[in-house]
Amino acid sequence: MTQFPNAAKGLMWMFWGEIVGIICGLLRLIPVLGILGMVGQVVSCALILLGAYRAGRDDDRFQLVMILTVVSLVLGLVGGDGPLASLAGLADDLIGMAVVYLVCTAAAQLLERAGCAELAARGVGIWKVYLGCMVVLLIFLGLVMIVPLLAVLAGAAAVIGTVVVLVVMILYIAFLYQSGRALSQATGD
């Protein structure tokens, strides 16, 4: 029997961290509840960090996820306007892409070893679609900087790309939950 109890629990903690993050992101849009949303974002980050730490006992890639999450948290503190904030936002997006890649590939490898090949393939597909969306968005962003007349076309592509990224992130969160459950059942927890 394959034993990945740490990854199973860690993925579930990461799932709950993502759910709390979404709820708190929505709370931050409401002026009265903005502070509560900010505190919840810290709780979300802590859950993801704890989940990555726990899962890191079964696969080293989760330890890198933990480090990247801390870097992302620091970049999120860089506020304001200007080039530094823009660079921090771009770096945060790239780190987010790396985190999705690492989590999906690490979980997929553990799932394959646990006999869940179909779910493993879904995880690999999720990060590939996410990567494709991010590349397209970055290309259009670059084109707008070079040829400002393409702003309308780039804006439409950005809206479509953002919707696709949101769908992929929902699939990613579902993958975290399903992976945690599948690994938990494979270990008998």
C-alpha positions in Angstrom: 0.0 0.0 0.0 1.3 3.4 -0.9 1.8 5.7 2.1 1.4 9.5 1.5 -0.5 10.6 4.6 1.4 13.9 4.9 0.7 14.9 1.3 -3.0 14.0 1.7 -3.4 16.2 4.8 -1.2 18.9 3.3 -3.2 19.1 0.1 -6.4 19.4 2.1 -4.9 22.3 4.2 -3.9 23.9 0.9 -7.4 23.5 -0.4 -8.9 25.2 2.7 -6.3 27.9 2.4 -7.4 28.6 -1.1 -11.1 28.6 -0.1 -10.4 31.0 2.7 -8.4 33.2 0.4 -11.3 33.5 -2.1 -13.8 34.3 0.6 -11.4 36.9 2.1 -10.7 38.4 -1.3 -14.4 39.0 -1.7 -14.6 40.5 1.8 -11.9 43.0 0.9 -14.2 44.4 -1.7 -16.7 45.5 1.0 -15.3 48.6 2.7 -16.6 47.8 6.1 -15.2 44.2 6.0 -11.9 45.1 4.4 -9.9 44.6 7.6 -11.5 41.2 8.2 -10.6 40.3 4.6 -7.0 41.3 5.1 -6.7 39.2 8.3 -8.3 36.3 6.6 -5.8 36.6 3.8 -3.1 36.0 6.4 -5.0 33.0 7.7 -5.3 31.7 4.1 -1.6 32.1 3.5 -0.8 30.3 6.8 -3.0 27.4 5.8 -1.3 27.1 2.5 2.1 27.3 4.1 1.2 24.7 6.7 -0.2 22.4 4.0 2.9 22.8 1.9 5.1 22.1 4.9 3.1 19.0 5.7 3.1 17.7 2.1 6.8 18.5 1.9 7.4 15.4 4.1 6.3 13.3 1.2 7.7 15.3 -1.8 10.4 17.9 -1.8 8.6 20.1 -4.3 6.1 21.2 -1.7 9.0 22.7 0.3 9.7 24.9 -2.7 6.0 25.8 -2.8 6.4 26.9 0.8 9.3 29.2 0.0 7.6 30.6 -3.0 4.5 31.3 -1.0 6.5 33.3 1.5 8.1 35.3 -1.4 4.7 35.9 -2.8 3.4 37.2 0.5 6.4 39.6 0.7 5.7 40.8 -2.8 2.1 41.3 -1.9 3.2 43.8 0.7 4.8 46.0 -1.9 2.0 48.4 -2.5 1.5 51.7 -4.2 1.8 52.6 -7.8 4.7 52.8 -10.2 7.2 50.5 -11.8 8.2 48.7 -8.5 4.6 47.7 -7.8 4.2 46.6 -11.4 7.3 44.5 -11.3 6.2 43.0 -7.9 2.8 42.2 -9.5 4.4 40.5 -12.4 6.8 38.5 -10.2 3.8 37.5 -8.0 2.0 36.2 -11.1 5.0 34.2 -12.2 5.4 32.8 -8.7 1.8 31.9 -8.7 2.3 30.0 -11.9 5.3 28.2 -10.5 3.3 27.2 -7.4 0.5 25.8 -9.5 3.1 23.9 -11.6 4.9 22.5 -8.6 1.7 21.5 -6.7 0.1 19.9 -9.7 3.2 17.9 -10.8 4.1 16.8 -7.3 0.5 15.7 -6.5 0.3 14.0 -9.9 3.4 12.0 -9.3 2.1 10.9 -5.9 -1.3 10.1 -7.3 0.2 7.9 -10.0 2.2 6.0 -7.4 -1.1 5.6 -5.5 -2.9 4.2 -8.6 -4.9 7.3 -9.4 -3.6 7.9 -13.0 -6.7 9.7 -14.3 -6.7 12.3 -11.5 -2.9 12.7 -12.0 -3.4 13.4 -15.7 -6.0 16.0 -14.8 -3.5 17.8 -12.5 -0.9 17.9 -15.3 -3.5 19.3 -17.7 -4.5 22.0 -15.2 -1.0 23.5 -15.0 -0.5 23.3 -18.8 -3.7 25.3 -19.4 -2.8 27.8 -16.7 0.7 28.2 -18.3 -0.9 28.7 -21.7 -3.2 31.4 -20.4 -0.4 33.2 -18.6 1.8 33.2 -21.7 -1.0 34.6 -23.9 -1.7 37.3 -21.3 1.9 38.3 -21.1 2.2 38.4 -24.9 -0.7 40.7 -25.2 0.6 42.9 -22.4 3.9 43.2 -24.2 2.2 44.0 -27.5 0.2 46.8 -25.8 3.5 48.3 -24.6 5.0 48.2 -28.1 1.9 49.1 -30.1 -0.6 51.1 -28.1 -3.2 50.8 -30.9 -3.6 47.2 -30.0 -5.0 48.1 -26.6 -8.6 47.3 -27.5 -7.6 43.9 -28.9 -5.4 43.2 -25.9 -8.1 44.3 -23.5 -10.5 41.8 -25.1 -7.9 39.1 -24.9 -7.1 40.0 -21.3 -10.8 39.7 -20.3 -11.1 36.3 -22.0 -7.8 35.2 -20.6 -8.8 36.3 -17.1 -12.0 34.3 -17.3 -10.1 31.2 -18.4 -7.6 31.6 -15.6 -10.5 31.9 -13.1 -11.9 28.6 -14.5 -8.5 27.0 -14.3 -8.1 28.2 -10.7 -11.5 26.6 -9.8 -10.3 23.4 -11.4 -7.0 23.7 -9.4 -8.9 24.1 -6.1 -11.0 21.1 -7.0 -7.9 19.2 -7.9 -6.4 20.0 -4.5 -9.5 18.6 -2.8 -9.8 15.5 -5.0 -6.0 14.8 -4.6 -6.1 15.1 -0.9 -9.1 12.7 -0.7 -7.6 10.2 -3.1 -4.3 10.1 -1.3 -6.1 9.9 2.0 -8.1 6.9 0.8 -5.0 5.3 -0.7 -3.3 5.5 2.8 -6.4 4.4 4.7 -6.7 7.6 6.8 
